[in-house]
Amino acid sequence: MVWCFDRVPNDQSPAVWAYLKKAVGERRSHVLPIEAAGRERGGVCWAATPFVGNHDGVVTLESLRIGRGGAMTVFETARALEQLLDATARSHAAGIVHGTIDPETVLVTPRGTLEIAMYGLASALEGRRDDDDERRAEVRSIASIGWRLLTGLPGETPAEDLPQARAGAALRSWIRRAADPVEGFESADAARRALPATDAGTGESRLVAARSLLGKLGAVVAKTANTEAKRKNTTSAGVGIPGDR
């Protein structure tokens, strides 16, 4: 993919170019890598990144949420939060902050992994410093994304009661704490370690998968029984090897 920064105010063009030059070649988990960058006459900058979309085009986390009916399951939400926190934790360790993360800038690969596009550009343009306040604000923005994914409801601060049918108690508690500017997590790494993603999410995922599998097996058994009944009532059904079905 080629990203063209042709609508940047002239006074910010040098900041964009400085960011792109520094970001070329950087590799961090769940951050879309910039493989090449350039600056044309007039100050227009461009960057080249891997294409992570599918045959229909680029898929963002926001468009995926909408495509899923407006909200996602506890497991899907927890997995998304885990990947976003992994990206921010590794970036913060490298001395890079981004600011508020927009779901529209989070790309979804065909394998279901997340890649944050142009991570760090917002802070470069706005002159934000890599400090504890900025890091905590970034974690709060990720909590807001989790709230949006889980409920489909707008708002940066989670309400006191999330819909019980859509949220497990552990994840609900995590979102409340992560979104709290006073009692929230001190770092993205602390938030990631406290996230009940693996246990709560995997348990629910296995339950849903099991129910889905049982439903499919039930449909197959019913279809097989109907087919067998029809064969017995048909004179030309023939004879097959026992168990050869």
WODAWO-V804733 format. One record per backbone hydrogen bond with DSSP energy under -1.0 kcal/mol. CO is the residue of the C=O (numbers start at 1). NH is the residue of the N-H. E is the energy in kcal/mol with one decimal. If there is no record, write none. Layout:
co:CO nh:NH e:E
co:CO nh:NH e:E
//
This chain:
co:1 nh:49 e:-2.7
co:3 nh:47 e:-2.1
co:4 nh:6 e:-1.2
co:9 nh:12 e:-2.2
co:12 nh:16 e:-2.1
co:13 nh:17 e:-2.4
co:14 nh:18 e:-2.3
co:15 nh:19 e:-2.1
co:16 nh:20 e:-2.6
co:17 nh:21 e:-2.4
co:18 nh:22 e:-1.8
co:19 nh:23 e:-2.1
co:20 nh:24 e:-1.5
co:23 nh:26 e:-2.1
co:28 nh:31 e:-1.9
co:30 nh:116 e:-2.5
co:34 nh:25 e:-2.5
co:36 nh:48 e:-2.9
co:38 nh:46 e:-2.3
co:40 nh:43 e:-1.8
co:44 nh:40 e:-3.4
co:45 nh:5 e:-3.1
co:46 nh:38 e:-2.2
co:47 nh:3 e:-3.4
co:48 nh:35 e:-2.7
co:48 nh:36 e:-1.2
co:54 nh:57 e:-1.2
co:57 nh:54 e:-2.6
co:59 nh:108 e:-3.2
co:60 nh:64 e:-2.2
co:61 nh:65 e:-2.0
co:62 nh:66 e:-2.2
co:63 nh:67 e:-2.2
co:64 nh:68 e:-1.4
co:65 nh:70 e:-2.2
co:66 nh:69 e:-1.6
co:73 nh:77 e:-2.5
co:74 nh:78 e:-2.7
co:75 nh:79 e:-2.4
co:76 nh:80 e:-2.2
co:77 nh:81 e:-2.5
co:78 nh:82 e:-2.4
co:79 nh:83 e:-1.9
co:80 nh:84 e:-2.3
co:81 nh:85 e:-2.7
co:82 nh:86 e:-1.8
co:83 nh:87 e:-2.1
co:84 nh:88 e:-2.3
co:85 nh:89 e:-2.7
co:86 nh:90 e:-2.1
co:87 nh:91 e:-2.0
co:88 nh:92 e:-3.1
co:89 nh:93 e:-1.9
co:91 nh:96 e:-2.6
co:92 nh:95 e:-1.6
co:102 nh:105 e:-2.3
co:105 nh:117 e:-3.0
co:106 nh:61 e:-2.6
co:107 nh:115 e:-2.4
co:109 nh:112 e:-2.3
co:113 nh:109 e:-2.8
co:115 nh:107 e:-3.1
co:116 nh:32 e:-2.2
co:118 nh:121 e:-1.9
co:120 nh:124 e:-1.7
co:121 nh:125 e:-2.2
co:122 nh:126 e:-2.0
co:123 nh:128 e:-1.9
co:129 nh:131 e:-1.5
co:131 nh:135 e:-2.0
co:132 nh:136 e:-2.6
co:133 nh:137 e:-2.1
co:134 nh:138 e:-1.8
co:135 nh:139 e:-1.8
co:136 nh:140 e:-2.2
co:137 nh:141 e:-1.8
co:138 nh:142 e:-1.5
co:139 nh:143 e:-2.0
co:140 nh:144 e:-1.9
co:141 nh:145 e:-1.6
co:142 nh:146 e:-2.2
co:143 nh:147 e:-2.2
co:144 nh:148 e:-2.2
co:145 nh:149 e:-2.8
co:146 nh:150 e:-2.5
co:147 nh:151 e:-2.1
co:148 nh:152 e:-2.1
co:149 nh:72 e:-3.2
co:163 nh:166 e:-1.6
co:163 nh:167 e:-1.1
co:168 nh:172 e:-2.3
co:169 nh:173 e:-2.2
co:170 nh:174 e:-2.0
co:171 nh:175 e:-2.5
co:172 nh:176 e:-1.9
co:173 nh:177 e:-2.1
co:174 nh:178 e:-3.0
co:175 nh:179 e:-1.9
co:177 nh:180 e:-1.3
co:180 nh:184 e:-1.2
co:187 nh:191 e:-2.0
co:188 nh:192 e:-2.4
co:189 nh:193 e:-2.2
co:190 nh:194 e:-1.5
co:195 nh:197 e:-1.5
co:197 nh:201 e:-1.2
co:198 nh:202 e:-1.8
co:199 nh:203 e:-2.1
co:200 nh:204 e:-2.0
co:201 nh:205 e:-2.9
co:202 nh:206 e:-2.8
co:203 nh:207 e:-1.9
co:204 nh:208 e:-2.8
co:205 nh:209 e:-3.0
co:206 nh:210 e:-2.7
co:207 nh:211 e:-2.4
co:208 nh:212 e:-2.5
co:209 nh:213 e:-2.8
co:210 nh:214 e:-2.8
co:211 nh:215 e:-2.4
co:212 nh:216 e:-2.3
co:213 nh:217 e:-2.8
co:214 nh:218 e:-2.6
co:215 nh:219 e:-2.0
co:216 nh:220 e:-2.4
co:217 nh:221 e:-2.8
co:218 nh:222 e:-2.3
co:219 nh:223 e:-2.4
co:220 nh:224 e:-2.8
co:221 nh:225 e:-2.6
co:222 nh:226 e:-2.2
co:223 nh:227 e:-2.3
co:224 nh:228 e:-2.7
co:225 nh:229 e:-2.2
co:226 nh:230 e:-2.0
co:227 nh:231 e:-2.0
co:228 nh:232 e:-2.1
co:229 nh:233 e:-1.1
co:231 nh:234 e:-1.5
co:234 nh:237 e:-1.2
co:241 nh:244 e:-2.7
co:243 nh:245 e:-1.8
//
